[in-house]
Amino acid sequence: MRPRVFAYAKFNIDALISLATNLRGQPCTVDTSTRPKAGSTHWVIFITFEDGIEWVFRSPRGGSSAIITEESASKLLISEAATLKYLRTLGSIPVPEVFSFSGNADSDIGVPYILMSKASGRPLSEYDWIELSRIEGYPTRRSLLPLTDQDREKVMKQLGTIMSRLSDCHFDKIGSLLENSHGNTFVGECFSPSLLWQHRDELEGIDRGPFDQESQHLQSLVSAFKAHAEELPLSPHSFFAPIPDPFEYPNWTSYRQAVER
């Protein structure tokens, strides 16, 4: 049986361990019996060093579970690495440190990846942020930790501070950050989810930037939206709004029925 760590992709785990060991100068391990954590676009595993420090290995989802093409995933990953590196130079915005990355599968590891530091603390997803457990019939797949209103206020204030600092970053064009061969940051093609997700990255004739004016960016989004309606399958996540609010239904079953219409 294939180890659970390869649930989303087969990659060279020995090459990954060797890379991390060489970068930090300390032996490390990967638990191959643990299935990667995953979201809509990426899967993640953790590398553990002898002193307890953990690094994050993050790679795009591929195959039938991918929501963008392999080419777009590669471009997006390269831009994400450049963005994290740029934000880290500012010093005032908490982002992971990027130790290594590859936008394609040509490296010894065999998959596109970002190898980066791991944030301390617990993920917010482990907490019952909107108190879904109060809804009758809500499926308890795992117990969520409680949150007080004071905790929520603290989180929102922290997010507000980060957003305020991000708003101080200004560029001469609208698009996504990239790095040139000298390590300098510049604004390139726009990799906004509105232009990529739900197979919109496959649409032709869409201006993808970089844009000199906000009106050009907005016109691009409108063009992608219109082309999606004409050429791509429709789904609730793409068009049908508003998305049902679970608290407006008497129980979880009726909410799920509304979502699946």
Buried (B, 14 or more C-beta within 10 A) or exposed (E): EEBEBBBBBEBBBEEBBBBBBEEBEEEBBBEEEEBBBBEEBBBBBBBBBEEEEEBBBBBBBBEEEBBBBBEBBBBBBBBBBBBBBBBBEEEEBEBBEBBBBBBBBEBEBBBBBBBBBBEEEEEEEEBEBEEBEEBEEBEEEEEBEEBEEEEEEEBEEEEEEBEEBEEEEEEEBBBBBBBEEEEEBBBBBBBBEBBBBBBBBBBEEBBBBBBEEEEBBEEBBEBBBEBBEEEBEEEEEBEEEEEBEBEEBEEBEBBBEBEEE
